[in-house]
């Protein structure tokens, strides 16, 4: 039996529920896991805590912490339903408490990972929060991940995504993880709000570009209204490549099974446009690996969640995605 120092190093770049789904599946396999998480979130509970405590937004990290935990810590994702804490999750408050104690966000997360008996590392892309900026072809701009996510003109008028401050340094731990990776996974997740922001950090972009690791993109299950309505899977790859130094992925994992109409009609919201399935050209591309990777039991959206209307209730099936990934890792 191999010891952990002999395991392949797998790094996931993204944020939110997409990354947490991949982590949940991969933690059961003999790999050294790390996830690099965007620090641009400014909406909901995370945004309030970010502003009040001048800290990295905790929400995406929290979801990934729950996914990696050795036991069921799902209650950390539960939201207060009323009172002054309405909309906040218990996990976000716990991370905030540990940050107050340490005054070092990475150390706070490292301690919580140990407390949860978690396997793997969670790495904020930067050690200070950043603001996401969308610049448009008419010269206008939208500042803030929350406003960009809600916008319906991004797909039509976007000229360039940026972060502010533009020269924000990467978390050194993120650069180390990329340099030592055998496999790097990007996605799934909101293209312009969760995935691309990581590559707007110059050192992360350059390290990713120069890495000799196998590079995997996990395609979303749906396109997003006003952002990626008419996108093919290849369009998603092209957008990521534009911000990630021109990198072309070695493998692209995508869903092949449509969500049953009965379920789709019940749960579809403003976060969903149409199902993202491979076209004929993509099916003929050897890099594309298809599978029935959509989870058919949608995630319940809590009404007290201030960002509820912008959350996709359909997630990837952790076990099925992990099985495909491990076929690549061990291949």
N, C-alpha and C positions, 0 to 999 in steps of 0.2 A: 504494500500500500504506500502511495506517495504521501510525503508530508506536505504541509501547506506551502512551503517554500518552493516546491516543485510544481505547484498548480499553475495553470495558465492565468495570466492577468487579464481581466475583462473590465473595460471602462465604458460606462454609459454616459452620454452627454445629452442633457435635456432638462426636464423639470416637470413637476406635477404628477398627475395620475398616470400618464403614459410611462414615465420612467419607473414609477413605483410598481406598476404591473410587471415590467420586465424584471425588476429586482426580486419581486416575490417568487417568480418562477426559477430564476437562476440561483437563488440562495441555497437551493436543495442539491446543487451540484458541486463537485470538487474544483472550484475556481476561486481565484482571489478577486473579489468584486469591489469596484469603486464606482461612484456616480458623481459626476460634476453637474451642479445644479445652478440654473440661472438665478441672478440676484436682482432682477429688474421688476419683480412683482410690486405693485403699489395699490392693489385693490383689496376690498373686504377686510377681514381680520388682520391679514398680513400687512396691509397698507397702513392700518391704524397703528399697529405695534411698531412698524418701521418708523413712522413719523414721531411717535411719542417717545420711543426709546433710542432713536437714532441707530437702529440695528439693521442687519440683513433681514429681509422678510422671511419669516419662518415657515410659511405654509407648505411650500413644495418640499422643503427638507422634512417637515413633519410627516407627510404622506410616505416619503421614502423610509423614514425611521420605522414607521409602523410596518411597512413591507418587509424590512430586514429583521425585525424583532424575532426572537426565538419562540415567543408565545404570542397569543392573540392580544395585541394592544390596540385593537380597533377603537376602543373608547376614547383614545387620544384624538380621533377624528370627529368625535361628537361635538355638536355646537350647543352653546347655551341658548335656550329658547326665549328667554325674557330677561328683564332687568338691565342693569348697566353693562353686563357682559354679553348681552344678546349678540349673536353672530360670531363670537369668538369660539375657537375650539380649545379644549383642554390642553391639547398638545402644543398649540401655539403659545399658550400662557406658560407651560412648563419650560419650553425652550427659552422664552423671555426671562424667566426666573434664573435659569442656569447662565444665561448671558450676563445678567446683572451681577451674578456672583463672580464670574470669571473675567468679565470685561474683554473677553476673547471669544468670538463666535465659534471658531473652529474647535477650540478647546471645549466649549460648552457642548457641541454636537458630539465630539469624541467621548465625553463623559456619559452622555445620554445613550450612546450606542453600547457602551459597556453595561450600563444599568439595564438596558433592554435585552442583554445577551445577544446582540445583533451580530450578524456575520457580514463584514464588509465595511467600507468607508464611505462617508457622505461628505462631499467637498463643495462648498460654495465657490462659484467661479471666481468671485472677487471677495476681498475682505472688507469691502464697504459696499453699501447699496448703490446701484446705478439707476439712472433714468433712461427709459427707452424712448427714442425719438423717431417718428416716421416723417420723412420729408417727401413732399409731393411735387409732381411735375409743374403745377401752377405756382410754386414758390411757397405755398403754405406748409404748415407742419402740425403734427399732433404730438404732445409730450405726455408720456406715462403709459405704462402697459395696460392699465384698466381702460383708458380712453381709446387706445389703439385697438384693443380687443373688441370693443363695442362699435367701432367705426365700420361703416359699410362702403367706404371709398378706397380702402387699402388696395384691393386687387386691381382697381381701375386706374388709380392715379399715383401709386407708389413709385418714387424715384429711388429712394435709398433709406435703409434702416441704419440708425446710429445709436450710440450710447453717450450719455453725459454723466460725468466728465469723460471726454473722448480718450484721454490718456490713462484711464484707470488701469492699474496693474492687476495682473492675474494673481490668484491665490497660488503661491509657490507649490503647494501640495497638488494642485490641479495639473501644473506643468510636469511635475514628477510622475504623476499617475499616467499621463499621456505618453511620456517618453519610455516608460517601462511596460506599456501595454502590449499584449500579444493580439488582442482583438479590441476594436473600438466600435461601439454601437451608438448610432445617432437616432433619436426618436424612440417611440412615436410621441406626438405632442403638437400643440398649437404651433404652426410653422413660424409665424412672425413674433409671437409672444413668449414662447418657451424654448424653441430649438435654436433659431438664428441668433438670439441675444448672446448666447455663449460665444459665438464666433466673432462677435463685434469687439471682443477683448483681444487685442492684437497678439499677445503671447500665446493664447489658446489657439487662435487661428493658425499661427506659424508652426506651433508644435504639432497640431493635427496634420497640417500639410506635409510636414517633414517626417512624420511617423511611418515606419515600415510595417505597422500592424495591419492585420486584415480589417477592412472597414465595412461595416454593415449599416444599412439604413432600414428601419422598420417603418413601413408606410402606415399612415393613418387609416382609419376605417371609413371616415367621411371627409368631404370637403367642408369648408366653413363659409357661410354667407358673407359676401362683401370682402372676402379675403382670397379664397382659393376656389370659388364656385365652379369654374370650368377647368380646373387643373387636372391633368393626368398625373400618374405617379412620377413620370419622368419630369414633369414640370416642377414637382416638389424637389426632386433631386437637383435640377438645374438651379433653383433658387438657393438651396443650401450650398451648392458648389460655388455660386457667385460670392458668397460671404465666407467660404471656408477655403479660400486659396485655390479654387479651381479643381479641387479633389473630385475624382469619380469613384463611386462606391464599388467595392468588389462584389458585394451581394446586396440584394434588395428583397426583403421579406414582405409579402403582401397577403391580404385576405382574399379568399376565393369564394366565400359563401355570403350570400345576401342575408340581411336581417329579415326575418319573417314580417310581412306587412302588418299583421295584427300587433306585434310588439313595437314595430317602428311607429305606427300611428299613435300608440298610447304614450310613447316616451319622447317623440321628436319635439325639439324645441328650437329656439333661435340660434343655437350653437351649431346646428346641422344643416347642410345643404343637400348633397346627394352622396350615395355610397361610392367609395373610391375602389374601383376594380381595375385590373390590368386590361389594357387594350390589346389588340392582336399583335401589334408590333412589340409590345413589352413581353407578351407571352413567348415570343420567339427569342428573347434576349436571355442568354444562359445565366446572366447574373440574377435574374428574377426567380425567387423561390416562393411558390404559392402554397397556401394551406388554409384550412378552416380555423382561423385564429381569432374570430370575434366571439366574445363572451355573450351568450344569449340571455343572461340575467342582468338587466341594466342596473346601474348604480342609482339608488334612490337619492334624489336631490332634496335637501332639507330647506324648507321655506324660510327659515331664519338666516340662511346663507345669503348675504347681500349680493353675491355674484352668481346666484342660482341659475338665472336665465342664460348665462354665458358658459355654463359647464356642460360638457358632452357626457350624457349618461351611459354611453356605450364604450366599454373598455375591451382591451385585448385579453384573450385567454392566457393567463400567465404560464400554465403548464405547457400548452401547445407551442407558444412562442419560444419558451426556453428549450424545448426539445429540438426545434429547428436550429436555434442558435448553437446548441451543443454539437449538433451534427457538423457545423462549420468549424467550431473551436477545435474539435477532435479530428477533423478531416485533414 
